[in-house]
Amino acid sequence: MQGSQFESPAPLTEVEISEIEALLARPLPGDYRQFALEYAGAFVGGAVDGNCDLGVDYFLGAKDHQIFNSLKNEDNFLREGILPIAGCVLGNRFVLATDNTIVYINYYGRRTTVHKVASCFQEFIDRIVILSDD
């Protein structure tokens, strides 16, 4: 990730990751698993390719059961084996799809749009650019 240093307030534990995998009935990819053990719950303040329309403000983590609450509140995610992993202040989500691609869900207005932003988690991370206040 370009020019970044994550804050890490709520990384997941191996037990929590195993619980998530059991809920989703599938293993999580190794790159996400490793990241979640260190950086889940981190504030980011960036955007995919620096595009403000694809803001990545934070990663969901263990704090206040963010990931588990997201799965509970979005029962279609759980039913389909999709894991919400990051979001922006507007409430839009980046999710880890069942094929391990990263998909952006934009809830803006009355029309929800969905599109793939990366073919794997590591590509997603590599494309995040930290936005400056300049």
ChimeraX commands (.cxc) that place a marker at each C-alpha (Angstrom):
marker #1 position 0.00,0.00,0.00 radius 0.5
marker #1 position 1.46,3.31,-1.06 radius 0.5
marker #1 position 2.59,5.66,1.72 radius 0.5
marker #1 position 0.69,3.97,4.48 radius 0.5
marker #1 position 1.01,3.01,8.06 radius 0.5
marker #1 position -2.04,1.41,9.61 radius 0.5
marker #1 position -3.22,1.93,13.13 radius 0.5
marker #1 position -4.14,-1.46,14.52 radius 0.5
marker #1 position -6.73,-1.16,17.26 radius 0.5
marker #1 position -8.55,-4.49,16.90 radius 0.5
marker #1 position -6.79,-7.31,15.07 radius 0.5
marker #1 position -8.60,-10.61,14.88 radius 0.5
marker #1 position -7.39,-13.69,16.70 radius 0.5
marker #1 position -6.94,-17.15,15.19 radius 0.5
marker #1 position -10.04,-18.22,17.13 radius 0.5
marker #1 position -12.12,-15.38,15.66 radius 0.5
marker #1 position -10.90,-16.15,12.16 radius 0.5
marker #1 position -11.84,-19.80,12.65 radius 0.5
marker #1 position -15.29,-18.70,13.86 radius 0.5
marker #1 position -15.72,-16.54,10.75 radius 0.5
marker #1 position -14.68,-19.42,8.51 radius 0.5
marker #1 position -17.21,-21.67,10.27 radius 0.5
marker #1 position -19.97,-19.07,9.82 radius 0.5
marker #1 position -19.14,-18.65,6.14 radius 0.5
marker #1 position -18.56,-22.40,5.65 radius 0.5
marker #1 position -15.35,-21.71,3.75 radius 0.5
marker #1 position -11.69,-20.99,4.42 radius 0.5
marker #1 position -10.44,-17.42,4.13 radius 0.5
marker #1 position -7.51,-16.74,1.82 radius 0.5
marker #1 position -4.08,-16.70,3.45 radius 0.5
marker #1 position -3.29,-13.09,2.50 radius 0.5
marker #1 position -6.45,-11.78,4.19 radius 0.5
marker #1 position -5.99,-14.11,7.17 radius 0.5
marker #1 position -2.45,-12.81,7.80 radius 0.5
marker #1 position -3.55,-9.20,7.36 radius 0.5
marker #1 position -6.48,-9.62,9.77 radius 0.5
marker #1 position -4.20,-11.00,12.49 radius 0.5
marker #1 position -2.23,-7.77,12.41 radius 0.5
marker #1 position -4.35,-4.98,10.93 radius 0.5
marker #1 position -8.08,-5.77,11.22 radius 0.5
marker #1 position -9.89,-2.81,12.72 radius 0.5
marker #1 position -7.30,-0.35,11.44 radius 0.5
marker #1 position -8.13,3.17,10.33 radius 0.5
marker #1 position -6.83,3.73,6.78 radius 0.5
marker #1 position -7.92,7.07,5.32 radius 0.5
marker #1 position -7.23,6.04,1.74 radius 0.5
marker #1 position -8.85,5.12,-1.53 radius 0.5
marker #1 position -8.40,2.44,-4.18 radius 0.5
marker #1 position -6.09,3.92,-6.83 radius 0.5
marker #1 position -6.54,7.28,-5.07 radius 0.5
marker #1 position -10.13,7.43,-6.39 radius 0.5
marker #1 position -12.24,9.23,-3.77 radius 0.5
marker #1 position -15.32,7.35,-5.03 radius 0.5
marker #1 position -13.66,4.17,-3.69 radius 0.5
marker #1 position -12.77,5.39,-0.21 radius 0.5
marker #1 position -11.31,2.93,2.27 radius 0.5
marker #1 position -11.59,4.58,5.66 radius 0.5
marker #1 position -11.28,1.53,7.89 radius 0.5
marker #1 position -11.01,-2.23,8.03 radius 0.5
marker #1 position -13.53,-4.15,10.05 radius 0.5
marker #1 position -12.05,-5.86,13.09 radius 0.5
marker #1 position -12.75,-7.40,16.46 radius 0.5
marker #1 position -13.49,-4.12,18.25 radius 0.5
marker #1 position -17.17,-4.02,19.20 radius 0.5
marker #1 position -17.54,-7.24,17.17 radius 0.5
marker #1 position -17.54,-5.22,13.92 radius 0.5
marker #1 position -17.16,-8.16,11.56 radius 0.5
marker #1 position -19.58,-10.39,13.45 radius 0.5
marker #1 position -22.18,-7.61,13.67 radius 0.5
marker #1 position -21.83,-6.90,9.95 radius 0.5
marker #1 position -22.46,-10.56,9.16 radius 0.5
marker #1 position -25.44,-10.60,11.53 radius 0.5
marker #1 position -26.94,-7.35,10.17 radius 0.5
marker #1 position -26.40,-8.29,6.53 radius 0.5
marker #1 position -27.82,-11.81,6.58 radius 0.5
marker #1 position -27.48,-12.06,2.79 radius 0.5
marker #1 position -23.68,-11.79,3.24 radius 0.5
marker #1 position -23.69,-14.71,5.64 radius 0.5
marker #1 position -26.07,-16.73,3.51 radius 0.5
marker #1 position -23.87,-16.22,0.43 radius 0.5
marker #1 position -20.52,-16.66,2.19 radius 0.5
marker #1 position -19.42,-13.05,1.66 radius 0.5
marker #1 position -17.25,-11.31,4.25 radius 0.5
marker #1 position -17.41,-7.52,4.71 radius 0.5
marker #1 position -13.82,-6.40,5.30 radius 0.5
marker #1 position -13.65,-2.62,4.91 radius 0.5
marker #1 position -15.83,0.44,4.63 radius 0.5
marker #1 position -16.08,4.17,4.23 radius 0.5
marker #1 position -17.78,6.90,6.22 radius 0.5
marker #1 position -20.75,6.78,3.84 radius 0.5
marker #1 position -21.51,3.17,4.83 radius 0.5
marker #1 position -20.37,1.57,1.59 radius 0.5
marker #1 position -18.54,-1.76,1.91 radius 0.5
marker #1 position -15.68,-3.70,0.43 radius 0.5
marker #1 position -16.33,-7.42,0.71 radius 0.5
marker #1 position -14.40,-10.61,0.17 radius 0.5
marker #1 position -16.52,-12.58,-2.28 radius 0.5
marker #1 position -16.68,-16.37,-2.35 radius 0.5
marker #1 position -14.13,-16.48,-5.19 radius 0.5
marker #1 position -11.81,-14.32,-2.99 radius 0.5
marker #1 position -12.12,-11.26,-5.23 radius 0.5
marker #1 position -12.75,-7.89,-3.61 radius 0.5
marker #1 position -16.08,-6.31,-4.49 radius 0.5
marker #1 position -17.24,-2.77,-3.71 radius 0.5
marker #1 position -20.87,-2.27,-2.71 radius 0.5
marker #1 position -22.11,1.29,-3.03 radius 0.5
marker #1 position -25.39,1.94,-1.22 radius 0.5
marker #1 position -25.68,5.54,-2.47 radius 0.5
marker #1 position -29.19,6.80,-3.12 radius 0.5
marker #1 position -31.94,4.39,-3.98 radius 0.5
marker #1 position -29.80,2.20,-6.17 radius 0.5
marker #1 position -27.17,-0.18,-4.86 radius 0.5
marker #1 position -24.29,-0.83,-7.25 radius 0.5
marker #1 position -21.73,-3.60,-7.04 radius 0.5
marker #1 position -18.45,-3.97,-8.89 radius 0.5
marker #1 position -15.24,-5.93,-8.61 radius 0.5
marker #1 position -12.23,-3.82,-7.64 radius 0.5
marker #1 position -9.49,-6.44,-7.24 radius 0.5
marker #1 position -8.85,-10.06,-8.14 radius 0.5
marker #1 position -7.44,-10.86,-4.68 radius 0.5
marker #1 position -6.95,-9.27,-1.28 radius 0.5
marker #1 position -3.25,-8.49,-1.82 radius 0.5
marker #1 position -4.03,-6.62,-5.05 radius 0.5
marker #1 position -6.66,-4.61,-3.15 radius 0.5
marker #1 position -4.15,-3.66,-0.44 radius 0.5
marker #1 position -1.49,-2.78,-3.00 radius 0.5
marker #1 position -3.88,-0.39,-4.77 radius 0.5
marker #1 position -4.88,1.61,-1.68 radius 0.5
marker #1 position -3.39,5.09,-1.74 radius 0.5
marker #1 position -3.39,7.08,1.49 radius 0.5
marker #1 position -5.06,10.43,0.91 radius 0.5
marker #1 position -3.38,13.51,2.32 radius 0.5
marker #1 position -5.05,16.61,3.68 radius 0.5
marker #1 position -3.02,18.82,1.32 radius 0.5
marker link #1:1,2 radius 0.2
marker link #1:2,3 radius 0.2
marker link #1:3,4 radius 0.2
marker link #1:4,5 radius 0.2
marker link #1:5,6 radius 0.2
marker link #1:6,7 radius 0.2
marker link #1:7,8 radius 0.2
marker link #1:8,9 radius 0.2
marker link #1:9,10 radius 0.2
marker link #1:10,11 radius 0.2
marker link #1:11,12 radius 0.2
marker link #1:12,13 radius 0.2
marker link #1:13,14 radius 0.2
marker link #1:14,15 radius 0.2
marker link #1:15,16 radius 0.2
marker link #1:16,17 radius 0.2
marker link #1:17,18 radius 0.2
marker link #1:18,19 radius 0.2
marker link #1:19,20 radius 0.2
marker link #1:20,21 radius 0.2
marker link #1:21,22 radius 0.2
marker link #1:22,23 radius 0.2
marker link #1:23,24 radius 0.2
marker link #1:24,25 radius 0.2
marker link #1:25,26 radius 0.2
marker link #1:26,27 radius 0.2
marker link #1:27,28 radius 0.2
marker link #1:28,29 radius 0.2
marker link #1:29,30 radius 0.2
marker link #1:30,31 radius 0.2
marker link #1:31,32 radius 0.2
marker link #1:32,33 radius 0.2
marker link #1:33,34 radius 0.2
marker link #1:34,35 radius 0.2
marker link #1:35,36 radius 0.2
marker link #1:36,37 radius 0.2
marker link #1:37,38 radius 0.2
marker link #1:38,39 radius 0.2
marker link #1:39,40 radius 0.2
marker link #1:40,41 radius 0.2
marker link #1:41,42 radius 0.2
marker link #1:42,43 radius 0.2
marker link #1:43,44 radius 0.2
marker link #1:44,45 radius 0.2
marker link #1:45,46 radius 0.2
marker link #1:46,47 radius 0.2
marker link #1:47,48 radius 0.2
marker link #1:48,49 radius 0.2
marker link #1:49,50 radius 0.2
marker link #1:50,51 radius 0.2
marker link #1:51,52 radius 0.2
marker link #1:52,53 radius 0.2
marker link #1:53,54 radius 0.2
marker link #1:54,55 radius 0.2
marker link #1:55,56 radius 0.2
marker link #1:56,57 radius 0.2
marker link #1:57,58 radius 0.2
marker link #1:58,59 radius 0.2
marker link #1:59,60 radius 0.2
marker link #1:60,61 radius 0.2
marker link #1:61,62 radius 0.2
marker link #1:62,63 radius 0.2
marker link #1:63,64 radius 0.2
marker link #1:64,65 radius 0.2
marker link #1:65,66 radius 0.2
marker link #1:66,67 radius 0.2
marker link #1:67,68 radius 0.2
marker link #1:68,69 radius 0.2
marker link #1:69,70 radius 0.2
marker link #1:70,71 radius 0.2
marker link #1:71,72 radius 0.2
marker link #1:72,73 radius 0.2
marker link #1:73,74 radius 0.2
marker link #1:74,75 radius 0.2
marker link #1:75,76 radius 0.2
marker link #1:76,77 radius 0.2
marker link #1:77,78 radius 0.2
marker link #1:78,79 radius 0.2
marker link #1:79,80 radius 0.2
marker link #1:80,81 radius 0.2
marker link #1:81,82 radius 0.2
marker link #1:82,83 radius 0.2
marker link #1:83,84 radius 0.2
marker link #1:84,85 radius 0.2
marker link #1:85,86 radius 0.2
marker link #1:86,87 radius 0.2
marker link #1:87,88 radius 0.2
marker link #1:88,89 radius 0.2
marker link #1:89,90 radius 0.2
marker link #1:90,91 radius 0.2
marker link #1:91,92 radius 0.2
marker link #1:92,93 radius 0.2
marker link #1:93,94 radius 0.2
marker link #1:94,95 radius 0.2
marker link #1:95,96 radius 0.2
marker link #1:96,97 radius 0.2
marker link #1:97,98 radius 0.2
marker link #1:98,99 radius 0.2
marker link #1:99,100 radius 0.2
marker link #1:100,101 radius 0.2
marker link #1:101,102 radius 0.2
marker link #1:102,103 radius 0.2
marker link #1:103,104 radius 0.2
marker link #1:104,105 radius 0.2
marker link #1:105,106 radius 0.2
marker link #1:106,107 radius 0.2
marker link #1:107,108 radius 0.2
marker link #1:108,109 radius 0.2
marker link #1:109,110 radius 0.2
marker link #1:110,111 radius 0.2
marker link #1:111,112 radius 0.2
marker link #1:112,113 radius 0.2
marker link #1:113,114 radius 0.2
marker link #1:114,115 radius 0.2
marker link #1:115,116 radius 0.2
marker link #1:116,117 radius 0.2
marker link #1:117,118 radius 0.2
marker link #1:118,119 radius 0.2
marker link #1:119,120 radius 0.2
marker link #1:120,121 radius 0.2
marker link #1:121,122 radius 0.2
marker link #1:122,123 radius 0.2
marker link #1:123,124 radius 0.2
marker link #1:124,125 radius 0.2
marker link #1:125,126 radius 0.2
marker link #1:126,127 radius 0.2
marker link #1:127,128 radius 0.2
marker link #1:128,129 radius 0.2
marker link #1:129,130 radius 0.2
marker link #1:130,131 radius 0.2
marker link #1:131,132 radius 0.2
marker link #1:132,133 radius 0.2
marker link #1:133,134 radius 0.2
view
